[in-house]
Amino acid sequence: MMCYVELYNTHKCSDFNKADDDFDKQMTCDVDNIAAGVKKCREMSQSVEKEKTVVIGQVAQVRNEVDEKLMIDVYREKMSQLSSVKQRSMKET
């Protein structure tokens, strides 16, 4: 009976032992694929973290450069004010 049902084209039947073996093989393959995917995700995550660290460092460097430029501008403004005060003092003197 089992051979007849398994070979009959309109039914989707199979021997339990064969189906169990096929299922085990498929599960092993799926687990391997998932493990490979997890490993790839971890590698990508590490790569993104490294890139993030680089970008944060670059942002900090640019921020320092901007702060230095702003300080230079502040000192130039103060020098200009001092120059004006000096000129007025010289005229008064």
C-alpha positions in Angstrom: 0.0 0.0 0.0 2.8 2.5 1.0 4.6 1.9 -2.3 1.4 2.4 -4.3 0.5 5.7 -2.5 4.0 7.1 -2.7 4.2 6.4 -6.4 0.7 7.7 -7.2 1.2 11.0 -9.0 -1.8 12.9 -7.6 -0.9 12.4 -3.9 1.9 14.1 -2.2 2.9 11.3 0.1 6.3 9.9 1.1 7.7 7.3 3.4 8.1 8.6 7.0 11.7 7.7 7.3 12.6 9.3 3.9 10.7 12.5 4.9 12.4 12.5 8.3 15.8 12.3 6.6 14.9 15.0 4.1 13.7 17.2 6.9 16.9 16.7 8.9 19.0 17.6 5.9 16.9 20.7 5.2 17.1 21.8 8.8 20.9 21.3 8.9 21.2 23.4 5.7 18.9 26.1 7.1 20.9 26.3 10.3 24.1 26.6 8.4 22.7 29.4 6.2 21.4 31.2 9.3 24.7 30.9 11.1 26.5 32.2 8.0 24.1 35.1 7.9 24.6 35.9 11.6 28.3 35.9 11.1 28.1 38.2 8.1 25.8 40.6 10.1 28.3 40.6 13.0 31.2 41.4 10.6 29.1 44.2 9.0 28.2 45.6 12.4 31.9 45.6 13.4 32.8 47.4 10.1 30.0 50.0 10.7 31.3 50.6 14.3 34.8 51.2 13.0 33.5 53.6 10.4 31.4 55.3 13.0 34.5 55.8 15.2 36.4 57.3 12.3 33.6 59.7 11.4 33.2 60.8 15.1 37.0 61.5 15.2 36.8 63.5 12.0 33.8 65.5 13.3 35.7 66.2 16.5 38.8 67.4 14.5 36.6 69.7 12.3 34.9 71.0 15.4 38.3 71.8 17.0 39.4 73.6 13.8 36.2 75.6 13.7 36.6 76.5 17.4 40.2 77.6 16.7 39.0 79.7 13.7 36.3 81.3 15.9 38.9 82.1 18.5 41.2 83.7 15.9 38.2 85.7 14.7 37.5 86.8 18.3 41.1 87.8 18.8 41.2 89.7 15.6 38.0 91.6 16.7 39.6 92.4 20.0 42.8 93.5 18.3 40.8 95.8 16.0 39.0 97.3 19.1 42.4 97.8 20.8 43.7 99.4 17.7 40.7 101.8 17.7 41.2 102.6 21.4 44.9 103.2 20.7 44.2 105.6 17.9 41.7 107.5 20.0 44.2 107.7 22.8 46.9 108.9 20.5 44.6 111.6 19.1 43.6 112.7 22.6 47.2 112.8 23.7 
